Amino acid sequence: MDFQEDIKELNVIPRFLTPKFKNLEGTRHIIQYEARDYVFTLSKTYKPKIECFGITNRCADGKFILFLDYDKIYKDIVFKNLSNLIKLFPEDLDNFYIATTEKEEKLKSGKIKGSYHVVNFVKNFKFKIEEMIKYCDVDPYFIKIPHKTAHKCHVLRVSNKFYKVDGSNLKETPEFLECYPRTLRQSKKECSLAHFKAFQRFWKLKNPCYPHNFDDSKTVEMHKYSTPKGAKNAEKEC
């Protein structure tokens, strides 16, 4: 790694510095110089790129389905959110499908904490979807995503997360957990058949609550995207 530009930017005169230590291994590179009255150290850290694949919530006819993304939250809060949505939008939603994005943790208090993806296959206009999300305790970054991307959609990860360089796995694919509520709900609105089939494949849905009024859609939008390790997904949360 070349530190010369950094030295120039800091207005340090290289001829007055004597190289003392250099480590250019791994993801953190360090170079250290010694002057008469001080030791000068520069360090750069690479953020390994992580890649994954996700599905957008835009339907073939321009409408959208509801995606929700929860990060490290009590499970009972998720259920309360979904219960409230059904009460607030009874004609616009049927059963929710919930998947875990990492292993759930049972706390000493008896509560269960985890990270979750939630999908509802009923199609609505975008303003209605955005209104629904406002009533939920989703990851704050998830709300901002459509404004920061060219496709202007929410995206849920359906692949594992893997390092771009060596292909090693960071997170497994989301795993289907259950439907909510467990009794069948039926909306009068159309549901996206293409999205249902896609999640049926990726999540390996077990005993799904089949909507009765599917449209005839056959395609969904998918995106491949990269994020730095330890940061939120650029198109999230993945």
C-alpha positions in Angstrom: 0.0 0.0 0.0 1.3 3.5 -0.9 1.3 6.0 2.0 3.1 8.7 0.1 -0.1 10.6 -0.8 -1.2 10.5 2.9 2.2 12.0 4.0 1.8 14.8 1.4 -1.7 15.5 2.6 -0.5 15.8 6.2 2.2 18.2 5.1 5.0 15.9 6.4 8.4 16.2 4.7 9.5 12.7 3.8 13.2 13.5 3.9 13.1 14.2 7.6 11.6 10.8 8.3 13.4 7.5 8.8 11.4 4.3 8.1 11.1 2.3 11.4 8.4 -0.3 11.0 6.3 -1.6 8.2 3.5 -4.2 8.1 1.6 -4.7 4.9 0.0 -8.0 5.7 -3.7 -8.8 6.0 -6.4 -6.1 6.0 -4.6 -3.6 8.3 -1.5 -2.0 6.8 0.9 0.0 9.1 3.9 2.1 8.3 5.9 3.9 11.0 8.5 6.6 10.6 10.9 8.1 13.1 12.0 11.7 13.2 14.3 13.4 15.7 11.5 14.4 18.2 8.7 12.0 17.4 7.5 8.8 15.9 5.0 9.1 13.0 2.6 6.2 12.3 0.1 5.7 9.5 -2.4 2.9 9.4 -5.0 1.9 6.9 -7.6 -0.8 7.3 -9.4 -2.5 4.4 -13.1 -3.3 4.9 -13.6 -6.7 3.2 -16.5 -6.6 0.7 -19.4 -8.9 1.4 -21.7 -9.9 -1.4 -25.2 -11.3 -1.4 -28.4 -11.6 -3.5 -31.8 -10.1 -2.7 -35.3 -9.8 -4.0 -37.1 -6.4 -4.4 -40.6 -5.8 -3.3 -41.7 -4.3 -6.7 -44.3 -6.3 -8.6 -44.6 -6.8 -12.3 -47.5 -4.3 -12.5 -45.7 -1.6 -10.6 -47.3 -2.2 -7.3 -45.4 -3.4 -4.2 -45.6 -6.0 -1.5 -44.7 -5.4 2.1 -41.2 -6.2 3.3 -40.1 -5.7 6.9 -36.6 -6.1 8.2 -35.9 -6.4 12.0 -32.5 -6.4 13.5 -31.8 -7.8 17.0 -35.3 -7.3 18.4 -37.5 -9.1 20.9 -39.7 -11.6 19.0 -42.9 -10.5 20.8 -42.4 -6.9 19.5 -42.4 -8.2 15.9 -45.7 -10.1 16.6 -47.2 -7.0 18.2 -46.3 -5.0 15.1 -47.9 -7.5 12.8 -51.0 -7.7 15.0 -51.4 -3.9 14.9 -50.9 -3.8 11.1 -53.8 -6.3 10.7 -56.0 -4.1 12.8 -55.0 -1.0 11.0 -55.1 -2.4 7.4 -57.5 -5.3 7.5 -58.4 -5.2 3.8 -54.8 -4.8 2.7 -53.0 -7.8 4.3 -53.3 -11.5 4.6 -50.8 -13.8 6.4 -47.3 -12.7 7.2 -44.3 -15.0 6.5 -41.5 -14.7 8.9 -37.9 -15.9 8.5 -34.9 -15.6 10.8 -31.7 -14.1 9.4 -29.5 -15.4 12.3 -30.0 -17.8 15.2 -32.5 -16.7 17.8 -31.3 -16.2 21.4 -33.3 -17.1 24.5 -32.6 -14.6 27.2 -32.6 -15.2 31.0 -35.8 -13.2 31.2 -37.5 -15.8 29.0 -37.8 -13.4 26.0 -36.5 -14.4 22.6 -34.3 -12.0 20.6 -33.5 -12.3 17.0 -33.3 -10.7 13.6 -36.1 -11.3 11.2 -37.4 -10.8 7.7 -41.1 -10.5 7.2 -43.1 -10.7 3.9 -46.8 -10.2 3.0 -47.7 -11.1 -0.5 -50.7 -8.8 -0.9 -50.1 -6.1 -3.5 -50.6 -2.4 -2.6 -49.5 0.9 -4.0 -46.2 2.3 -2.7 -47.7 5.0 -0.5 -49.7 2.3 1.4 -46.6 0.2 1.9 -44.6 3.2 3.2 -47.5 4.0 5.6 -47.5 0.4 7.0 -43.7 0.5 7.6 -44.1 3.6 9.7 -46.0 1.6 12.3 -43.2 -1.0 12.7 -40.0 -1.1 14.7 -37.9 -2.1 11.7 -34.2 -1.3 11.3 -34.0 2.5 10.7 -31.6 2.0 7.8 -34.2 -0.2 6.1 -36.6 2.8 5.9 -33.9 4.9 4.1 -32.9 2.3 1.5 -35.3 3.1 -1.4 -34.1 6.8 -1.3 -30.5 5.7 -1.7 -30.8 3.2 -4.6 -31.6 3.5 -8.3 -34.3 0.8 -8.1 -36.2 2.6 -5.3 -37.3 -0.6 -3.7 -36.9 -2.5 -0.4 -34.7 -5.6 -0.8 -34.6 -8.7 1.4 -31.6 -11.0 1.2 -32.3 -14.5 0.0 -28.8 -15.8 -0.3 -26.0 -16.3 2.3 -23.5 -13.5 2.9 -20.1 -14.3 1.6 -16.7 -12.6 1.3 -16.1 -11.4 -2.2 -12.4 -12.3 -2.2 -12.3 -15.9 -1.0 -16.0 -16.8 -1.0 -16.0 -17.8 2.7 -19.4 -17.7 4.4 -20.4 -15.0 6.9 -24.1 -15.6 7.3 -26.4 -18.4 6.2 -29.4 -17.9 4.1 -32.6 -16.7 5.9 -34.6 -19.6 7.3 -38.4 -19.7 7.2 -39.8 -19.7 10.8 -43.6 -19.5 10.6 -46.7 -17.7 9.4 -48.5 -15.1 11.4 -51.3 -15.4 12.3 -51.4 -19.2 12.1 -55.0 -19.2 11.0 -55.7 -18.4 7.4 -56.4 -14.8 6.4 -57.6 -13.8 3.0 -57.4 -10.3 1.5 -59.7 -9.2 -1.3 -56.7 -7.8 -3.1 -54.4 -9.6 -5.5 -51.2 -11.3 -4.3 -48.0 -11.6 -6.2 -47.6 -15.1 -7.4 -44.1 -14.5 -8.7 -42.9 -13.4 -5.2 -44.7 -16.3 -3.5 -43.0 -18.8 -5.7 -39.6 -17.1 -5.3 -39.8 -17.1 -1.5 -41.3 -20.6 -1.6 -38.1 -21.7 -3.2 -35.6 -19.6 -1.3 -37.2 -20.0 2.2 -38.4 -23.6 1.6 -41.8 -22.7 3.0 -43.4 -25.3 5.2 -47.2 -25.5 5.5 -47.8 -22.0 4.0 -51.1 -20.2 4.3 -51.8 -20.1 0.5 -53.5 -16.9 -0.7 -56.5 -17.7 -2.9 -56.3 -14.7 -5.3 -52.9 -14.8 -7.0 -52.2 -12.7 -10.0 -50.5 -14.2 -13.1 -47.1 -12.6 -12.5 -44.0 -14.6 -13.5 -41.0 -12.4 -12.7 -39.4 -10.7 -9.7 -36.5 -8.3 -9.6 -33.3 -9.6 -8.0 -30.2 -7.6 -7.1 -26.6 -8.6 -6.3 -24.9 -6.1 -4.0 -21.8 -5.6 -1.8 -21.4 -4.2 1.6 -18.4 -3.6 3.9 -18.0 -5.9 6.8 -19.6 -4.5 10.0 -21.6 -2.0 8.1 -25.3 -1.9 7.1 -26.2 -3.1 3.7 -26.1 -0.6 1.0 -29.4 -2.0 -0.2 -30.2 -3.9 2.8 -29.9 -6.2 5.1 -28.6 -8.4 3.2 
